[in-house]
Amino acid sequence: MEVFKLTKPIMVNGEEVKELPYDFENMSAKDKIDVGKEMKAAGVPMSVAEIDSDYHFYLFAKAVSKANAAITTADVMRMSAKDADRAAALARNFFYLNSEE
């Protein structure tokens, strides 16, 4: 499990959080499908998965919840825009740029 250091802390369950654990390695196919459903339910349109930064951010939020179930997507959504871009890049790099195929 890895840790994402926030440049600006967020509040999670009444506590200030300066870093978020995340776990891409143990995400399942169902987790990725659930991300798409969560985006749809939130009214966020999804384009091509490989280039959709919103999808990448939601993947990161799911990876955070995978590492710590007490942290929700709503919690992760409170991070700064700068941190969100960095977090989305982590997901993009993991799922689409570091592929061996």
Secondary structure as UniProt FT lines:
FT   STRAND          2..12
FT   TURN            13..14
FT   STRAND          15..22
FT   TURN            25..26
FT   HELIX           29..41
FT   TURN            42..43
FT   HELIX           49..51
FT   HELIX           53..67
FT   TURN            69..70
FT   HELIX           73..76
FT   TURN            77..78
FT   HELIX           81..92
FT   HELIX           93..97
//
